[in-house]
Amino acid sequence: MNMTTTKTLALAIADACRLAPTFANEDGELIFDSLTGDFPTLSPCDVDLIVRKACINAKAGSKAIGWDAFASDLLKEMS
């Protein structure tokens, strides 16, 4: 994976981390639409994975991991 793709993934994950606490319970599709619009070079499968994992973390309550750790782990997984 090249540096541009990694940077794009990192930015998309950061946006998902920002949006998920607000929208995960009601409209994960809104997060998906936002990311696909802002990051058109990412595949829908990548965006879906980011959104699903961010929503799961946002809904996890006391079992959620911190957003910085979440973003770092997901970026490693996707790179």
C-alpha positions in Angstrom: 0.0 0.0 0.0 1.4 3.4 -1.0 1.8 6.4 1.3 -1.1 8.3 -0.4 -3.5 5.4 0.2 -2.3 5.0 3.8 -2.9 8.7 4.4 -6.3 8.5 2.9 -7.2 5.6 5.0 -6.0 7.4 8.1 -8.0 10.5 7.3 -11.1 8.3 6.6 -10.7 6.5 9.9 -10.3 9.7 11.7 -13.5 11.1 10.2 -15.4 7.9 11.2 -14.1 8.2 14.7 -15.4 11.7 14.8 -18.8 10.8 13.4 -19.5 7.5 15.0 -20.3 8.6 18.5 -23.0 10.9 17.2 -24.5 8.8 14.3 -23.7 5.1 15.0 -26.9 4.4 16.8 -29.2 6.0 14.3 -27.6 6.2 10.9 -24.4 4.4 10.0 -25.3 4.9 6.4 -24.8 8.6 6.9 -21.2 8.0 7.9 -20.8 5.7 4.9 -22.2 8.3 2.6 -20.0 11.0 4.1 -16.8 8.9 3.8 -17.5 7.8 0.2 -18.1 11.4 -0.8 -15.0 12.7 1.0 -12.7 9.9 0.0 -13.8 8.7 -3.5 -10.6 6.7 -4.0 -11.4 4.3 -1.2 -13.3 1.2 -2.2 -16.8 0.7 -0.9 -15.6 -2.4 0.9 -12.9 -0.4 2.7 -15.4 2.3 3.7 -17.9 -0.3 4.8 -15.3 -1.9 7.1 -14.3 1.4 8.6 -17.9 2.3 9.3 -18.9 -1.0 10.7 -16.0 -1.2 13.1 -16.4 2.5 14.1 -20.1 1.9 14.8 -19.4 -1.2 16.8 -16.9 0.6 18.9 -19.2 3.6 19.4 -22.0 1.2 20.6 -19.7 -0.9 22.9 -20.2 1.3 25.9 -17.7 0.4 28.7 -16.1 -2.2 26.4 -15.1 0.3 23.8 -11.5 1.1 23.2 -10.3 4.7 23.1 -10.6 6.3 19.7 -6.9 6.8 19.2 -6.2 3.1 19.9 -9.1 2.1 17.7 -7.8 4.3 14.8 -4.3 3.0 15.1 -5.4 -0.7 15.3 -7.8 -0.3 12.3 -5.1 1.4 10.2 -2.7 -1.4 10.9 -5.3 -4.0 10.0 -6.1 -2.3 6.7 -2.6 -1.5 5.6 
